[in-house]
Amino acid sequence: MTPVVVVGIGADGWEGLGATSRQEITDAEVLIGSARQLELVPDGRAERVRWPSPMLPVLADLFAEHRGRRVCVLASGDPMFHGIGTTLVRILGAERVRVLPHVSSASLACARMGWPLDRVTVRSVVNRPATTIVPDLAAAARLVVLAQGPDTPGELAALLAAQGFGASALTVLARLGGPDEHRLDGTAENWNHPAVDPLHVVAVECRRDPAIGARTTRLPGLDDDSFAGDGQMTKQEIRALTLCALAPTPGEVLWDVGGGSGTIAIEWMRTDPRCRAVTFERDPLRQVQIGQNAGRLGVPDLRVRGAAPDDFPDVAGTPDAVFLGGGLTQEGLFDACWERLLPGGRLVANAVTAESEAAVLSWFRTFGGDVRRFQVYRGSPLGGFTTWRPQLPVTQWSVVKGARS
C-alpha cells in the first residue's frame, strides 16, 4: 500500500526543504495543498489539487479517489503540530501516513525570542475563541499563540487588558523563516498595529497588574464571583473538595449533572486543556449562563445539554467521571448515571437536603465508597467585629465503579 506522504514546508519554500522532502514532491503523482503552499514548489508532473472547503467532510473521499497513486500533501511547518498530519493519521491510520516535518512555527518563534521552548505554553486559536488562553495567564508566563488571522493580535491585546494583563508584551512574528520575515512589538494595553500579516504567530510575555482582575490558576477553587448567574452553584470551598474527589486527569471526560452555573465542569476542564466535559441542565436560562461562563473562563468547548437523563442517549461515548450536583431524588437518575459510567470511573454526589442525603446514604450502603460531611464557615462583619456565618452543610459520597471499600 502506497502511503500518503505529508511534507512540512516553511515560508522559505523550496529552498528550505531537505533532499528527501524535495524528492517526495518531485516523485508525487498527486500534490495536495493550499494555494499558497502549492505556489512554493516548482511545477512538475504531479496533478495539483487544492484543499476543498470545507475540508474535513470530504477528506476520506478525496484520498479514496487517489488510492494507489503517489500522493504528497503539503503542510505548514510541522504537520503533526496542530497540522493536517494529525487529521490524516486519525482518518487514514498511522500505517498509511508518512510525515516529513519542517521546523514548527513555535520552534522558530522561540528561537527569535530567545525563549526555551520547553518552558513556553503553546496554544492555537485557529477556529477557536481567543479566550482559550485565559487558563494559561499568569505573571511571568510566556505563551506562543498560533493565530487565526490578521485580527488575532488585537483580540489577544483586548483580552489581556481585560484580564488585568495589560502590561504584557506582545510580539507578532510574521512570515517566520521566509525572506520577508518581520516582527511587530508592543504591549496589550497600547497595541496599535491594525495591519498584520495573516501568516503569523504571537509571542506573549505576561505581566499582571494585581490591582486589576481576579487572580486565577488552573487549580480548582475559583472565587465564586468568577461565575455569573443566579447563584445556583457549588461554592468555592466545596467545589475544590469536589474536584479533588473527582480527580481529573488529562484526556478524561466528566458528565456534570445539574450544571447550575457550570462551576464543576468549567473547573474540571481548566485543570488541563485535554480534559473534556458535558454538563446537563434543564433550565434554558442556566444553559446560556453556563456557556457564557465557560467562554469567559477559557473553556469554550464545554458541551451544554438539556435535562438528564433524557439527553443521555444523544451524547456519544461514556464518562470517566460523573458529578451529581442536582436531582439526587429524581427517580431513575442515579441508575442512568451509574449505567453510563465506565468501569473504574468515579462518581461524586453532593447532598444538601435531608431527602438527598438519605438517597446518598442508601447508595453508600449498596455500592460502598466514602461519605464525608463538610461544614464551611465564612467570616463576616457584625457591627465592629467579625463573626462566623455557616454555609449549608454538604454530605459528599464518592465511589469508584467496580470497587468496594
HUDAQUI-V118110 format. One record per pair of residues at least 4 apart in sequence whose C-alpha atoms are under 6 Angstrom apart, sorted by the first residue. I is the first residue (numbers start at 1). GAP is how many residues later the second one is. Records with the same first field share a line. If there is no record, write none. Layout:
# HUDAQUI-V118110
I->GAP / GAP
This chain:
# HUDAQUI-V118110
3->93 / 94
4->67 / 68 / 93
5->67 / 92 / 93 / 94
6->66 / 67 / 68 / 93
7->67 / 93
8->67 / 68 / 69 / 70 / 71 / 93 / 94
9->67 / 68 / 93
10->66 / 67
11->164 / 166 / 167
12->4 / 165 / 166
13->27
14->27
28->18 / 42 / 43 / 44
29->17 / 41
30->16 / 17 / 41
31->15 / 17 / 41 / 42
32->17 / 18 / 41
33->4 / 5 / 17 / 18 / 40 / 41
34->16 / 17
75->4
77->25 / 26 / 27
78->23 / 24 / 25 / 26
79->4 / 5 / 6
80->5 / 6
88->4
89->4 / 5
105->4
110->4 / 5 / 7
120->22 / 23
121->22
122->21 / 22 / 23
123->22
124->21 / 22
125->5 / 22 / 23
126->21 / 22
131->167
132->166
134->164
135->163
139->67 / 68 / 69
140->66 / 67
141->65
142->62 / 63
143->60 / 61
144->58 / 59
145->56 / 57
146->55
147->5 / 54
149->49
150->46 / 47 / 48
157->31
160->5 / 6
161->4 / 5 / 28
163->50
164->44 / 45 / 48 / 49
165->42 / 43
166->22 / 23
167->20 / 40
168->19 / 20 / 37 / 38 / 39
169->17 / 18 / 35 / 36
170->15 / 16 / 17 / 33 / 34
171->13 / 14 / 31 / 32
172->11 / 12 / 29 / 30
173->10 / 27 / 28
174->7 / 8 / 9 / 25 / 26
175->6 / 24
176->5
186->5
187->4
218->52 / 53
220->20 / 47
221->15 / 19
224->12
227->66
229->32
232->28
233->27 / 28
234->5
235->4
238->4
250->22 / 24 / 25
251->23 / 24
252->23 / 68
253->23 / 24 / 66 / 67
254->23 / 65 / 67 / 68
255->22 / 23 / 24 / 67
256->9 / 23 / 67
257->22 / 23 / 66 / 67
258->22 / 23 / 67 / 68
259->20 / 21 / 22
261->29
262->4 / 28
265->12
266->28
269->6 / 7
277->25
278->25 / 26
279->25
280->25 / 26 / 27 / 28
281->25 / 26
282->24 / 25
294->5 / 6
295->4 / 5
307->4
318->22
319->22
320->22 / 25
321->24 / 25 / 26
322->25
323->24 / 25 / 26
324->25
325->25
328->28
329->27
343->58
344->56 / 57 / 58
345->55 / 56
346->53 / 54
347->51 / 52
348->49 / 50
349->47 / 48
350->45 / 46
351->5 / 6 / 43 / 44
352->42
363->4
364->4
368->36 / 37
369->29 / 30 / 36
370->27 / 28
371->25 / 26
372->23 / 24
373->21 / 22
374->19 / 20
375->18
376->14 / 15
377->11 / 12 / 13
378->10 / 11
379->8 / 9
380->6 / 7
381->4 / 5
382->4 / 5
